């Protein structure tokens, strides 16, 4: 029995479809591994930006009194700085020499408030 031309075209089209399906099946595990790796990278990036130990700051509170005191102290410092700016140039040169001495001490005292 011979193959008719119409049957040849149909069998060729079916062979192409089967080849595509087989290729997709063959590539599926590789694609899944790539997707899993991308998901893990995204999870790692998210975890890097998260807070890791929130227990220490869980019960910490900033009171309004502390904020008010800090603001008042800042205002007083500004007023004092304005008054001091009217002093002579000699006092300014003494201040700069003191600042140079203080910059040598950088890192000796840490003031951290949480």
N, C-alpha and C positions, 0 to 999 in steps of 0.2 A: 504494500500500500504506500503510495507516495504522499508527501506533505503538500497541501495546497498553499498557494501564496498567502491567502487570508490567515490560515492557521499559523504560518510562519511569523507574520507580523504580531499576532496575538501572543504567541509563545515568547517572542523577543521582548515585548513590552512587559510580560509577566516576569521574565528573567531579570530585567532591569529593576523592577520593583522588589523582587526577592533579594537582589544584591544590595539594594539600599537598606532594606530591613536587617539583613545580616551584618552590614557594616555598622549600623546603629547599635545592634546588640553587642558587637565586638567592642565598640567605643564606650559603651555605657559605664563599665567599672572605672575607666580612666576619668570620665567626666564626673562621676560621683566622688572620686578621691579629690579632684580639683575643687569641687564645691565644698567638701568637708574642710579642706585646708583653708579656703577663703573664709568660711564661717569661724574657724578657730582663730584666724588672724584678726577678724573683726571683734571677737570676744576678748582677745588679748588687748586690743587697742582700747576697748571700753573699760576693761579692768584697770588699766594703767591710770585712767583719769578718775577712778572712784576713790573715795576716802576709805582707807583700810581699817583704821581703828577709831571709830566714833565713840567708843566707850568713855574715853577720857574727857571728851567735851560734851558728853550727854547731859550732865547736870550743871554745867557751867552756864552762868547767866551774866549778862552785862546789865548792870543796874543803871537807872537814870541818874542817880547821884554821881556815879563815877563819870558819866558822860558830861554832866554839868560842871563838875570840878575840873575836868580836863579842858573844857571850853573856857572856863574862867581863868585857868592858869595860862592858857594860850593868849587870851586877851591881855593879861597882866604882862606877859613877856613882850608882847608887841608894843605896849605902852612904854615899858622900860627900854626897849630897843630904840624907840623914837626919841626918848629923853637922852639916851646915851649918844645918839648920832649927832647931837648938837655940841658934843665935847670937842676938845682941841685935837689937832692932828697927832700930837704926841701920844695921846691915849689910844688913838687908832693904831699907831705903830706897835704899841705894847700889846694890843689885842691880837694883831696879826702874828706877833712872835709867840704869844700863848697858843694860838691856833696851830702853829707849826709844831710846837711841843706836844700838843694834844693829838695831832695826826700821827705822831710817832707811836702813840699808845693805842692805835686802832686795833681792835680785836681783844683787848684785855678785859673789857667789861661788856657784858651783854644785858640789855634791858629788853626782856620779852614779856609781854602780857597777853594772856589768853582770855 
